[in-house]
Amino acid sequence: QALSRPSPKKYDGTAASKLLRAASEEIVAALNSFETRLSKLTLWTVLFTRRAKIQYGDALYVVGESEGLGSGDIKKAVKMTHQGNNVWTIACKDIPEGTRYRYLIKKHHSNQQGSDHHS
């Protein structure tokens, strides 16, 4: 008894083209949605204020997830200004709402101490 084989199907370029087009449209829609949400992201000018008694010669810094706060890199942390009475401040522009940040004390010998916060 002979086995019957299914006849080979012809490649349907039209169906593949339709699938590709639909996938492309979904990707474009997702990118447009992301760009719309990104453009609506609220940016703030944030006045960071922290009371901290630190050793003479040391300085207080703030570092966070946004570019304006060093992108999380403690080497790019923003130095705060000592206002007297152990109060340190810095105003940073274009900080996205919800940015995580922390304060660092940079010591003469480059050790850091930190505490985490959210804006």
Rosetta constraint file for C-alpha pairs under 8 A:
AtomPair CA 12 CA 16 HARMONIC 6.66 0.50
AtomPair CA 13 CA 17 HARMONIC 5.93 0.50
AtomPair CA 14 CA 18 HARMONIC 6.19 0.50
AtomPair CA 15 CA 19 HARMONIC 6.28 0.50
AtomPair CA 16 CA 20 HARMONIC 6.13 0.50
AtomPair CA 17 CA 21 HARMONIC 6.05 0.50
AtomPair CA 18 CA 22 HARMONIC 6.12 0.50
AtomPair CA 19 CA 23 HARMONIC 6.14 0.50
AtomPair CA 20 CA 24 HARMONIC 6.07 0.50
AtomPair CA 21 CA 25 HARMONIC 6.16 0.50
AtomPair CA 22 CA 26 HARMONIC 6.29 0.50
AtomPair CA 23 CA 27 HARMONIC 6.29 0.50
AtomPair CA 24 CA 28 HARMONIC 6.17 0.50
AtomPair CA 25 CA 29 HARMONIC 6.09 0.50
AtomPair CA 26 CA 30 HARMONIC 6.16 0.50
AtomPair CA 27 CA 31 HARMONIC 6.20 0.50
AtomPair CA 28 CA 32 HARMONIC 6.12 0.50
AtomPair CA 29 CA 33 HARMONIC 6.14 0.50
AtomPair CA 30 CA 34 HARMONIC 6.19 0.50
AtomPair CA 31 CA 35 HARMONIC 6.10 0.50
AtomPair CA 32 CA 36 HARMONIC 6.08 0.50
AtomPair CA 33 CA 37 HARMONIC 6.24 0.50
AtomPair CA 34 CA 38 HARMONIC 6.02 0.50
AtomPair CA 35 CA 39 HARMONIC 6.04 0.50
AtomPair CA 36 CA 40 HARMONIC 6.44 0.50
AtomPair CA 37 CA 41 HARMONIC 6.40 0.50
AtomPair CA 41 CA 96 HARMONIC 6.83 0.50
AtomPair CA 41 CA 97 HARMONIC 7.43 0.50
AtomPair CA 42 CA 96 HARMONIC 5.81 0.50
AtomPair CA 42 CA 97 HARMONIC 5.70 0.50
AtomPair CA 43 CA 93 HARMONIC 7.88 0.50
AtomPair CA 43 CA 94 HARMONIC 4.87 0.50
AtomPair CA 43 CA 95 HARMONIC 5.16 0.50
AtomPair CA 43 CA 96 HARMONIC 4.43 0.50
AtomPair CA 43 CA 97 HARMONIC 6.03 0.50
AtomPair CA 44 CA 93 HARMONIC 6.26 0.50
AtomPair CA 44 CA 94 HARMONIC 5.20 0.50
AtomPair CA 44 CA 95 HARMONIC 5.06 0.50
AtomPair CA 44 CA 96 HARMONIC 6.23 0.50
AtomPair CA 44 CA 97 HARMONIC 6.81 0.50
AtomPair CA 45 CA 91 HARMONIC 6.65 0.50
AtomPair CA 45 CA 92 HARMONIC 5.51 0.50
AtomPair CA 45 CA 93 HARMONIC 4.16 0.50
AtomPair CA 45 CA 94 HARMONIC 5.72 0.50
AtomPair CA 45 CA 95 HARMONIC 6.25 0.50
AtomPair CA 46 CA 91 HARMONIC 5.52 0.50
AtomPair CA 46 CA 92 HARMONIC 5.36 0.50
AtomPair CA 46 CA 93 HARMONIC 6.46 0.50
AtomPair CA 46 CA 95 HARMONIC 6.87 0.50
AtomPair CA 47 CA 89 HARMONIC 6.81 0.50
AtomPair CA 47 CA 90 HARMONIC 5.74 0.50
AtomPair CA 47 CA 91 HARMONIC 4.26 0.50
AtomPair CA 47 CA 92 HARMONIC 6.52 0.50
AtomPair CA 48 CA 89 HARMONIC 5.39 0.50
AtomPair CA 48 CA 90 HARMONIC 5.33 0.50
AtomPair CA 48 CA 91 HARMONIC 6.15 0.50
AtomPair CA 48 CA 92 HARMONIC 7.79 0.50
AtomPair CA 49 CA 87 HARMONIC 6.96 0.50
AtomPair CA 49 CA 88 HARMONIC 5.64 0.50
AtomPair CA 49 CA 89 HARMONIC 4.45 0.50
AtomPair CA 49 CA 90 HARMONIC 6.87 0.50
AtomPair CA 50 CA 87 HARMONIC 5.81 0.50
AtomPair CA 50 CA 88 HARMONIC 5.29 0.50
AtomPair CA 50 CA 89 HARMONIC 6.53 0.50
AtomPair CA 51 CA 86 HARMONIC 5.40 0.50
AtomPair CA 51 CA 87 HARMONIC 4.43 0.50
AtomPair CA 51 CA 88 HARMONIC 6.17 0.50
AtomPair CA 52 CA 60 HARMONIC 8.00 0.50
AtomPair CA 52 CA 86 HARMONIC 5.25 0.50
AtomPair CA 52 CA 87 HARMONIC 6.32 0.50
AtomPair CA 52 CA 88 HARMONIC 7.23 0.50
AtomPair CA 53 CA 86 HARMONIC 5.23 0.50
AtomPair CA 54 CA 58 HARMONIC 6.54 0.50
AtomPair CA 54 CA 59 HARMONIC 7.51 0.50
AtomPair CA 54 CA 86 HARMONIC 7.82 0.50
AtomPair CA 54 CA 105 HARMONIC 7.69 0.50
AtomPair CA 57 CA 107 HARMONIC 7.39 0.50
AtomPair CA 57 CA 108 HARMONIC 6.75 0.50
AtomPair CA 58 CA 105 HARMONIC 6.68 0.50
AtomPair CA 58 CA 106 HARMONIC 5.72 0.50
AtomPair CA 58 CA 107 HARMONIC 4.68 0.50
AtomPair CA 58 CA 108 HARMONIC 6.05 0.50
AtomPair CA 59 CA 79 HARMONIC 7.12 0.50
AtomPair CA 59 CA 80 HARMONIC 7.38 0.50
AtomPair CA 59 CA 105 HARMONIC 5.64 0.50
AtomPair CA 59 CA 106 HARMONIC 5.44 0.50
AtomPair CA 59 CA 107 HARMONIC 6.84 0.50
AtomPair CA 60 CA 79 HARMONIC 6.18 0.50
AtomPair CA 60 CA 80 HARMONIC 5.64 0.50
AtomPair CA 60 CA 81 HARMONIC 7.85 0.50
AtomPair CA 60 CA 88 HARMONIC 7.13 0.50
AtomPair CA 60 CA 103 HARMONIC 6.84 0.50
AtomPair CA 60 CA 104 HARMONIC 5.68 0.50
AtomPair CA 60 CA 105 HARMONIC 4.63 0.50
AtomPair CA 60 CA 106 HARMONIC 6.38 0.50
AtomPair CA 61 CA 77 HARMONIC 5.93 0.50
AtomPair CA 61 CA 78 HARMONIC 5.29 0.50
AtomPair CA 61 CA 79 HARMONIC 4.34 0.50
AtomPair CA 61 CA 80 HARMONIC 5.28 0.50
AtomPair CA 61 CA 103 HARMONIC 5.57 0.50
AtomPair CA 61 CA 104 HARMONIC 4.98 0.50
AtomPair CA 61 CA 105 HARMONIC 6.20 0.50
AtomPair CA 61 CA 106 HARMONIC 7.19 0.50
AtomPair CA 62 CA 69 HARMONIC 6.77 0.50
AtomPair CA 62 CA 77 HARMONIC 5.61 0.50
AtomPair CA 62 CA 78 HARMONIC 5.33 0.50
AtomPair CA 62 CA 79 HARMONIC 6.65 0.50
AtomPair CA 62 CA 80 HARMONIC 7.08 0.50
AtomPair CA 62 CA 101 HARMONIC 6.85 0.50
AtomPair CA 62 CA 102 HARMONIC 5.69 0.50
AtomPair CA 62 CA 103 HARMONIC 4.44 0.50
AtomPair CA 62 CA 104 HARMONIC 6.05 0.50
AtomPair CA 63 CA 69 HARMONIC 4.85 0.50
AtomPair CA 63 CA 70 HARMONIC 5.72 0.50
AtomPair CA 63 CA 71 HARMONIC 7.37 0.50
AtomPair CA 63 CA 72 HARMONIC 5.87 0.50
AtomPair CA 63 CA 73 HARMONIC 7.05 0.50
AtomPair CA 63 CA 74 HARMONIC 6.22 0.50
AtomPair CA 63 CA 76 HARMONIC 7.44 0.50
AtomPair CA 63 CA 77 HARMONIC 4.56 0.50
AtomPair CA 63 CA 78 HARMONIC 6.30 0.50
AtomPair CA 63 CA 101 HARMONIC 5.51 0.50
AtomPair CA 63 CA 102 HARMONIC 5.59 0.50
AtomPair CA 63 CA 103 HARMONIC 6.43 0.50
AtomPair CA 63 CA 104 HARMONIC 7.51 0.50
AtomPair CA 64 CA 69 HARMONIC 4.86 0.50
AtomPair CA 64 CA 70 HARMONIC 6.23 0.50
AtomPair CA 64 CA 71 HARMONIC 5.86 0.50
AtomPair CA 64 CA 72 HARMONIC 4.79 0.50
AtomPair CA 64 CA 73 HARMONIC 7.81 0.50
AtomPair CA 64 CA 77 HARMONIC 7.78 0.50
AtomPair CA 64 CA 99 HARMONIC 6.82 0.50
AtomPair CA 64 CA 100 HARMONIC 5.56 0.50
AtomPair CA 64 CA 101 HARMONIC 3.87 0.50
AtomPair CA 64 CA 102 HARMONIC 6.29 0.50
AtomPair CA 65 CA 69 HARMONIC 6.66 0.50
AtomPair CA 65 CA 70 HARMONIC 7.19 0.50
AtomPair CA 65 CA 71 HARMONIC 4.69 0.50
AtomPair CA 65 CA 72 HARMONIC 4.85 0.50
AtomPair CA 65 CA 99 HARMONIC 5.97 0.50
AtomPair CA 65 CA 100 HARMONIC 5.79 0.50
AtomPair CA 65 CA 101 HARMONIC 6.52 0.50
AtomPair CA 66 CA 70 HARMONIC 6.55 0.50
AtomPair CA 66 CA 71 HARMONIC 4.82 0.50
AtomPair CA 66 CA 72 HARMONIC 7.20 0.50
AtomPair CA 66 CA 95 HARMONIC 6.41 0.50
AtomPair CA 66 CA 96 HARMONIC 7.05 0.50
AtomPair CA 66 CA 99 HARMONIC 6.61 0.50
AtomPair CA 67 CA 71 HARMONIC 4.59 0.50
AtomPair CA 68 CA 92 HARMONIC 6.63 0.50
AtomPair CA 68 CA 93 HARMONIC 6.89 0.50
AtomPair CA 68 CA 94 HARMONIC 6.87 0.50
AtomPair CA 68 CA 95 HARMONIC 6.51 0.50
AtomPair CA 69 CA 76 HARMONIC 7.46 0.50
AtomPair CA 69 CA 77 HARMONIC 6.06 0.50
AtomPair CA 69 CA 78 HARMONIC 6.15 0.50
AtomPair CA 69 CA 92 HARMONIC 7.64 0.50
AtomPair CA 69 CA 95 HARMONIC 7.89 0.50
AtomPair CA 69 CA 101 HARMONIC 7.82 0.50
AtomPair CA 70 CA 74 HARMONIC 6.99 0.50
AtomPair CA 70 CA 75 HARMONIC 7.68 0.50
AtomPair CA 70 CA 76 HARMONIC 4.53 0.50
AtomPair CA 70 CA 77 HARMONIC 5.09 0.50
AtomPair CA 70 CA 78 HARMONIC 6.92 0.50
AtomPair CA 71 CA 76 HARMONIC 7.61 0.50
AtomPair CA 72 CA 76 HARMONIC 7.87 0.50
AtomPair CA 72 CA 77 HARMONIC 7.77 0.50
AtomPair CA 72 CA 101 HARMONIC 7.97 0.50
AtomPair CA 73 CA 77 HARMONIC 6.57 0.50
AtomPair CA 79 CA 90 HARMONIC 7.60 0.50
AtomPair CA 80 CA 88 HARMONIC 5.85 0.50
AtomPair CA 80 CA 89 HARMONIC 5.30 0.50
AtomPair CA 80 CA 90 HARMONIC 5.02 0.50
AtomPair CA 81 CA 88 HARMONIC 5.32 0.50
AtomPair CA 81 CA 89 HARMONIC 5.28 0.50
AtomPair CA 81 CA 90 HARMONIC 6.17 0.50
AtomPair CA 82 CA 86 HARMONIC 7.12 0.50
AtomPair CA 82 CA 87 HARMONIC 6.00 0.50
AtomPair CA 82 CA 88 HARMONIC 4.47 0.50
AtomPair CA 82 CA 89 HARMONIC 6.66 0.50
AtomPair CA 83 CA 87 HARMONIC 5.39 0.50
AtomPair CA 83 CA 88 HARMONIC 5.63 0.50
AtomPair CA 83 CA 89 HARMONIC 7.05 0.50
AtomPair CA 84 CA 88 HARMONIC 7.65 0.50
AtomPair CA 95 CA 99 HARMONIC 6.93 0.50
AtomPair CA 97 CA 119 HARMONIC 6.62 0.50
AtomPair CA 98 CA 118 HARMONIC 6.27 0.50
AtomPair CA 98 CA 119 HARMONIC 5.25 0.50
AtomPair CA 99 CA 118 HARMONIC 5.95 0.50
AtomPair CA 99 CA 119 HARMONIC 5.45 0.50
AtomPair CA 100 CA 116 HARMONIC 7.52 0.50
AtomPair CA 100 CA 117 HARMONIC 5.94 0.50
AtomPair CA 100 CA 118 HARMONIC 4.34 0.50
AtomPair CA 100 CA 119 HARMONIC 6.18 0.50
AtomPair CA 101 CA 116 HARMONIC 5.96 0.50
AtomPair CA 101 CA 117 HARMONIC 5.21 0.50
AtomPair CA 101 CA 118 HARMONIC 5.74 0.50
AtomPair CA 101 CA 119 HARMONIC 7.17 0.50
AtomPair CA 102 CA 114 HARMONIC 6.29 0.50
AtomPair CA 102 CA 115 HARMONIC 5.21 0.50
AtomPair CA 102 CA 116 HARMONIC 4.22 0.50
AtomPair CA 102 CA 117 HARMONIC 5.37 0.50
AtomPair CA 102 CA 118 HARMONIC 7.95 0.50
AtomPair CA 103 CA 113 HARMONIC 7.97 0.50
AtomPair CA 103 CA 114 HARMONIC 5.26 0.50
AtomPair CA 103 CA 115 HARMONIC 5.58 0.50
AtomPair CA 103 CA 116 HARMONIC 6.92 0.50
AtomPair CA 104 CA 112 HARMONIC 5.92 0.50
AtomPair CA 104 CA 113 HARMONIC 5.35 0.50
AtomPair CA 104 CA 114 HARMONIC 4.44 0.50
AtomPair CA 104 CA 115 HARMONIC 7.09 0.50
AtomPair CA 105 CA 111 HARMONIC 7.92 0.50
AtomPair CA 105 CA 112 HARMONIC 5.32 0.50
AtomPair CA 105 CA 113 HARMONIC 5.38 0.50
AtomPair CA 105 CA 114 HARMONIC 6.70 0.50
AtomPair CA 106 CA 110 HARMONIC 5.88 0.50
AtomPair CA 106 CA 111 HARMONIC 6.16 0.50
AtomPair CA 106 CA 112 HARMONIC 5.09 0.50
AtomPair CA 106 CA 113 HARMONIC 7.39 0.50
AtomPair CA 107 CA 111 HARMONIC 5.55 0.50
AtomPair CA 107 CA 112 HARMONIC 6.51 0.50
